């Protein structure tokens, strides 16, 4: 059993034990029966409307497993990175929002109800999820095709002078962080991206005296070194902070 499956089992137990939580569901790869050892966990947690404001999200999530990072990303989702380096996204929502799942029809589909449903204490969630069970939406439609063509033209024009707007030093770093999908080139690019990001983090930490997240960054650096295949020994020069 991969760690994510054990964590999903634990998530269900936490949901059942919390009287304030009325329903919960998975979406993403595990709900679609495509999850593997590299997949994150995606969950929507529905609490009684009156109880939701009092929920301390980081503490709630830490009941699943030790958490090294919890924050809200640019989309407003709660993002957790656990000590075992499994990533998860959590949406803490009022139970009155359950009917909004109707907006997912034609956009999202699940192979089975059981794969998506975690907990439904009141019976309010299951009918809405059941309407999303079935084959994936058919994307081969005129509207979808038109959208793809329009998006291609938009982004092609938007990025036409990108290489002229990037400083030469940044462009060189960007080139180091890209590679063909083949090892060891991909691993070298991965290490370069980690080093570059670590350097930028170090500058921000020094400038703004923010949390350096040492435990998490050290674990990620160790993980990268441990899994680096032969032929990439030059990564040993890095200490995970770009030094």
N, C-alpha and C positions, 0 to 999 in steps of 0.2 A: 504494500500500500504506500503510495506517495504521500509526503507530508500534507499536501493540500487536502487530501481526502480525510485524513484524521482531523484536520483543522475544521473542515466543514461539519464533520460529526460533532465536534466540540461546539461549534457555532450554534448548531441546532439545540444542543443541551442548554447553552446559555440563554437562548431565546425562550425555551420552554420554562426555564426557571424564573424569568423576569415577568412579573405580573403586569408591568406597564406595557410590555410588547404584545401586540395583538396579532401580528402576522409578519412573515419574512419570506423572502424569495431570493433565488440566485438568478443571475443573468450572465451572459458571456460564455466562455468556453466550457465551463463545467455544466452549466444548465443545458448547453447544446451537445453534451456528451463528446466534447472534443478536448477536454482538459488533459494536460500532461504535467510532467515534473517542472516545466518551465512556465506554466500558466499561472496567472494571478487569480485571485478569488474576487468575485463581484457580487455584492449583496445589497438588497434594499430592505431596510428594517422599518416596519410601520408600528409606531407607538400611539397610544391613546393621546389625542390632541392635547389634553390638559397636562399630560406628564412630559411631553417632548421637551419643552424648554428647560427642564431640570436635569436632563440627561447629560452627563459629562462624557463626551464621546470617547476620548482617549482612554479613560478608565474603563468604560464599558467594553471597548475592543480588547483591552489588555486581559480580560477574562478568558479570551480564546487562547492566547499564548503571549509570552513576553514581547513587548513592543519596543523597538528602538527608535521609531520615528512615526509620528502621526501629525498630519497637517491637512489643510484644505487647499486643493490645487486650484488652478485658474478657472476651472469649471464648477467649483463649489463642492466637489466630491471630497469626502474624507478618505485620505490615502494613508494606509498603514504599511510599514515595512517591519516585519517581525524579526526576532533574533535569529531565526533560521533562514533569513533572507527571502522568505516568501512575501510577495507584495499582494495587497488587497485594497479594494475600493468599497467604501460603505456609504450608503445614502440613508441618513436618518430622516424619516418622513412622517408626517401625521397620518393616521389611519384614514382620515377623511379624503386623502389624496389617492386612495386605492382605485377609484373609478377612472383616474387619469390614464391607467394602463390601456384604456381603449384607444389612446393616441398611438399605441405601438402597433396596432393592426396594419399589416402591409409593410411594416418596417422590420419587425422582429418576430421570430417564430421559434418555438421550442419543440424538440422531438417528442417529449412526454411531459405530462403534468408533474409526475414524480421527480423528474430531474430538476425542475425549476422551483418547486414548492418546498420551503423549509418548514414553516409553521403557519397554521391558519386556525387560531383559537376561536374565532367567531364565525368562521365560514364565509367571510366577506371577500377574501382574496381568491379563493379557488375558482369561482365562476368567471372572473376576469382573466385569470391565467389560462383557463380552459379554452378561451376564445383565441389564444395565441398558439395553441398546440397544432402542429401540422407541418407541412413542408416549408422550406425557406421561401420567402417572397420571390415571385418571378420578376427578375430585374430586366428581362429582355422585352421591354416595353418602349414605345416611342418617347414617352416623357422622360424615362431614365436615360435613353440614348441621347436625347437632346441636351439633358443636363450635363452629361459627360463631355459632349462636344463643347458646350459653352464654358465649362470649367477649364478644359484644356486651353482654349483660346485666352481666357482670362489670366491663368497662371503663367502661360507662355509669355504673354505681353508683360505681365508684372515682373517677371524675373529676367527680362531680356538684357538688362545692363548690370545684373547682380555682380558679375565678376569685376566690373569697373568700380563698384562702390565698396568693395572689401579691401582693406589695407593689405599690402603685400605680405606682411608678416602673418596676418590672420588667414590669408588665403593659403599660405604654406602650411599652417597648422590644420586648416580644413582638409587640405589634400592628404596630410598624414592620417587623418581620421576617417578616410574613406578607402575602400579596397574592394576587389572582386570577392564574390561569395565563395572563397576558398581559403582554407588554412594552408600556410601560416599567415598569409597576407591579412586575413580578416582579424586574426588575433592581434597582429601588430597595430592595426587600426583601432581595435578595441582598447588596447593598452594606451595608445596615443590619446584617444578621447578621454580616457580616465585621467591621464596625467594633465591634460589641458583643463578639464573641468576641475580637477583638484587645485590647480594653480589659481583659477578664478575664485574658487571657494576660499582659499587661503587669503587672497586679497580682500575679499568681502568680510571675512571674519576679523581680520586685522583692522579694517577701516571702521566697522560698525560694532565691534565687540559683541558679536552674536554667538549663539551656541555652535561650537565647532563640530558637534556630533561625532566626537572622536571614536566612540565605540562602534558605531555603524560604519564609518569610513575605514577604520582599521579592519573590520570584518570583510568588507567588500574588497579591500586591497589584498587581504590574505586569500580570499576566494579566487581572485583573478590570478594571483601567482600560482596557487595550487592547481588550477585547471589549465594553465598555460601549456600548450603542447611543446615538445622539443623543437628547437629552432628559433625560439623566441627568448632566449636567455638574457638578451639585452634589456628586458624589462626589469631585471634585478637592480638596475640603476635607480629605479623609482622607489620612493617610500610611500607612494599614495598621496603625497602632498605636492607632487610636481618637482621635488628637489632632485 
